[in-house]
Amino acid sequence: MVKATKKIVGVGGSPRKGNSEWMLTTLCDELTRLGADVEIFLLRKMNVKMCRGCLACEKGGKNRKGDCVIKDDMAGVYPKLLAADAIVLATPGYMGMLSGMLKNFLDRTCAVWPRLESKRLAGLAVAEEDTFQTMDNLKSYGKLLKMRWVGGVKTLAKLPTDASRIPGLATSLKRLAKKITNS
Ligand SMILES: Cc1cc2nc3c(=O)[nH]c(=O)nc-3n(C[C@H](O)[C@H](O)[C@H](O)COP(=O)(O)O)c2cc1C
């Protein structure tokens, strides 16, 4: 068992209730079972506006407060990211990359990014034919922020419930959950 205080934030970056969301909830259910304190943010249900690029959030430099001039649901996410031990990003592969929804979320973390250093990062990716750079995009984010990459699970699926029927996928997700809690 892990310490009950291990905090994990999951972020779902698909505009639909589909494969990456199933992967995220399956992983997070296992993390909870292992004793972690897990919170999931599904971007499709949230009001997260586009980053305006104003860089006002940089005030304070490395100790920036986590303030964004845009007043939306990110205000509730920043404190959770700052308190997290590990962050799990789940995304469909769109045009070989991340979903626009998740990319914008990552852009909006500009308000806290220097303070995410050393936190654990894991990724989930799904695409119909090939995830191409999707997982690398997630790793690049972690590298830029000096986070510690724990691992990722990627798979191929198209229709929203396809991933849930892939043999062995739930087992891979449970294995990743264990790695995250032990990291
Ligand atoms: C805008 C868009 C772009 C996509 N681009 C790709 C792609 O480049 N390669 C691929 O294999 N599948 C691509 N797909 C298919 C999705 O990745 C696939 O349906 C996946 O299961 C979606 O995950 P989700 O159910 O979590 O939303 C694309 C789908 C959409 C809607």
The ligand as an SDF file (V2000), in Angstrom:
LIG
                    3D

 31 33  0  0  0  0  0  0  0  0999 V2000
   -9.6810   15.4700  -35.2970 C   0  0  0  0  0  0  0  0  0  0  0  0
   -9.2350   14.0480  -35.2190 C   0  0  0  0  0  0  0  0  0  0  0  0
   -7.9580   13.7200  -35.5990 C   0  0  0  0  0  0  0  0  0  0  0  0
   -7.5160   12.4100  -35.5290 C   0  0  0  0  0  0  0  0  0  0  0  0
   -6.2530   12.1260  -35.9320 N   0  0  0  0  0  0  0  0  0  0  0  0
   -5.8160   10.8370  -35.9080 C   0  0  0  0  0  0  0  0  0  0  0  0
   -4.4910   10.5100  -36.3370 C   0  0  0  0  0  0  0  0  0  0  0  0
   -3.6980   11.3630  -36.7200 O   0  0  0  0  0  0  0  0  0  0  0  0
   -4.1220    9.2000  -36.3390 N   0  0  0  0  0  0  0  0  0  0  0  0
   -4.9600    8.2020  -35.9250 C   0  0  0  0  0  0  0  0  0  0  0  0
   -4.5610    7.0590  -35.9440 O   0  0  0  0  0  0  0  0  0  0  0  0
   -6.2120    8.4930  -35.4630 N   0  0  0  0  0  0  0  0  0  0  0  0
   -6.6600    9.7750  -35.4620 C   0  0  0  0  0  0  0  0  0  0  0  0
   -7.9290   10.0850  -35.0040 N   0  0  0  0  0  0  0  0  0  0  0  0
   -8.7770    9.0270  -34.4230 C   0  0  0  0  0  0  0  0  0  0  0  0
   -8.7790    9.0650  -32.8770 C   0  0  0  0  0  0  0  0  0  0  0  0
   -7.4780    9.1590  -32.3520 O   0  0  0  0  0  0  0  0  0  0  0  0
   -9.4600    7.8070  -32.3130 C   0  0  0  0  0  0  0  0  0  0  0  0
  -10.8090    7.7770  -32.7120 O   0  0  0  0  0  0  0  0  0  0  0  0
   -9.3580    7.6960  -30.8140 C   0  0  0  0  0  0  0  0  0  0  0  0
   -9.9400    6.4730  -30.4060 O   0  0  0  0  0  0  0  0  0  0  0  0
  -10.0550    8.8480  -30.1030 C   0  0  0  0  0  0  0  0  0  0  0  0
   -9.8590    8.7400  -28.7330 O   0  0  0  0  0  0  0  0  0  0  0  0
  -11.0200    9.1110  -27.6850 P   0  0  0  0  0  0  0  0  0  0  0  0
  -12.0620    8.0390  -27.8220 O   0  0  0  0  0  0  0  0  0  0  0  0
  -10.3550    9.1040  -26.3660 O   0  0  0  0  0  0  0  0  0  0  0  0
  -11.5470   10.4500  -28.0610 O   0  0  0  0  0  0  0  0  0  0  0  0
   -8.3910   11.3980  -35.0740 C   0  0  0  0  0  0  0  0  0  0  0  0
   -9.6940   11.7410  -34.6850 C   0  0  0  0  0  0  0  0  0  0  0  0
  -10.1140   13.0440  -34.7500 C   0  0  0  0  0  0  0  0  0  0  0  0
  -11.5190   13.3890  -34.3130 C   0  0  0  0  0  0  0  0  0  0  0  0
  1  2  1  0
  2  3  1  0
  2 30  2  0
  3  4  2  0
  4  5  1  0
  4 28  1  0
  5  6  2  0
  6  7  1  0
  6 13  1  0
  7  8  2  0
  7  9  1  0
  9 10  1  0
 10 11  2  0
 10 12  1  0
 12 13  2  0
 13 14  1  0
 14 15  1  0
 14 28  1  0
 15 16  1  0
 16 17  1  0
 16 18  1  0
 18 19  1  0
 18 20  1  0
 20 21  1  0
 20 22  1  0
 22 23  1  0
 23 24  1  0
 24 25  2  0
 24 26  1  0
 24 27  1  0
 28 29  2  0
 29 30  1  0
 30 31  1  0
M  END
$$$$
